[in-house]
Amino acid sequence: MHNPALQACGIEAQYVRVQVPVGQVKQAFALFAKQGFLGVNITIPHKFEALEVVDELDPLARQLGAVNTLAIRDGRLHGYNTDGPGFLRSVKEAFGAEVKDLSLLILGAAGGAGRAVAVQSVLSGCRHLVLANRTESKLAPLLTELAGLHDGSLAVKTCSLEPNNLAQMLPDVDIIVNATSVGMKADDAPLLPVGCLTKNHGVYDMVYRASGPTDLITQAIQAEARHADGMCLLLHQGAISFEHWFNRPAPLEAMRAGLMAAQG
Ligand SMILES: NC(=O)c1ccc[n+]([C@@H]2O[C@H](COP(=O)([O-])OP(=O)(O)OC[C@H]3O[C@@H](n4cnc5c(N)ncnc54)[C@H](OP(=O)(O)O)[C@@H]3O)[C@@H](O)[C@H]2O)c1
């Protein structure tokens, strides 16, 4: 999506993939700066290491606990997180709603992506939040952290992924976010009990699979619920990266077309 964006804006630059060994992010960033790179996207497993080695850390990246975008200006490394703001934009696009007006259930809230969505949702003033995780005990530190981000008026509930627990939470929820890795494989077991979605729910599956819709998205289609998959987040977090690098609006439609072409 970035090469079509560069082309659409007439910018003479290229987006390339570089594989960096774990533990060598600092050395890689120094090399990128020396070689005249303008910026970098950082993905699994480097987002946490990147946070430690930038010169300037954006306050939101600090709160979200990870850096996925680097802008290199005058040799200095500026670290950002575009997953959180990308989530807000993609929810607006997919569901026509602002996170501040929504009640959310986050499946896999204790993972890296789930935690970022939870923190961003609280910072945006969401109405109500349910945090669910396979290992429920892992939610305790996040719950403490979130308590420091709001004035006490937000009700945050937690539960496991056990079907009966989830079914009890669903009537009070607008959007269900899947931030677990379930759905990446075609034979993954369903996350939600069959028949528990209604057409009033929105389903946001952060997973994207080239081979076709995930089980969760299929369940949403069957329930006539609005839905979005991980491509939507990929697009919007990428657009925000572009804005950090070039200080101009991203050519969103060129990027969307590039993503769709790459998907085949
Ligand atoms: N679209 C995008 O741009 C985008 C961006 C970021 C992430 N993602 C996707 O989000 C997903 C999570 O990524 P991450 O970086 O947060 O990974 P992570 O930190 O490893 O977290 C994984 C989460 O999935 C849960 N999980 C794993 N296997 C499970 C299973 N069999 N049943 C139920 N829960 C299970 C884990 O629960 P436990 O705590 O119990 O282990 C944990 O909550 C991945 O699929 C990734 O591709 C997409």
The ligand as an ORCA input file, in Angstrom:
! r2SCAN-3c Opt
* xyz 0 1
  N      -4.923     -5.852     11.317
  C      -3.830     -5.394     11.853
  O      -3.220     -4.454     11.358
  C      -3.350     -6.047     13.123
  C      -2.499     -5.338     13.987
  C      -2.067     -5.983     15.164
  C      -2.461     -7.293     15.435
  N      -3.290     -7.949     14.556
  C      -3.714     -9.354     14.835
  O      -4.165     -9.462     16.187
  C      -3.884    -10.774     16.681
  C      -3.168    -10.706     18.029
  O      -1.885    -10.105     17.868
  P      -0.988     -9.707     19.135
  O       0.205     -9.027     18.616
  O      -1.819     -9.018     20.166
  O      -0.593    -11.169     19.709
  P      -0.229    -11.576     21.214
  O       0.330    -10.418     21.972
  O       0.567    -12.822     21.092
  O      -1.658    -11.926     21.899
  C      -2.369    -13.075     21.507
  C      -3.756    -13.079     22.161
  O      -4.502    -14.159     21.585
  C      -4.926    -15.035     22.638
  N      -4.937    -16.393     22.100
  C      -3.944    -17.034     21.441
  N      -4.353    -18.277     21.086
  C      -5.639    -18.411     21.531
  C      -6.588    -19.456     21.465
  N      -6.326    -20.623     20.864
  N      -7.808    -19.256     22.021
  C      -8.094    -18.069     22.612
  N      -7.233    -17.036     22.719
  C      -6.010    -17.210     22.173
  C      -3.935    -14.847     23.753
  O      -4.543    -15.276     24.977
  P      -3.640    -15.752     26.246
  O      -3.247    -14.480     26.953
  O      -4.536    -16.594     27.046
  O      -2.447    -16.476     25.683
  C      -3.717    -13.326     23.675
  O      -4.801    -12.636     24.274
  C      -3.076    -11.486     15.600
  O      -3.955    -12.296     14.858
  C      -2.567    -10.342     14.719
  O      -2.396    -10.743     13.371
  C      -3.735     -7.358     13.421
*
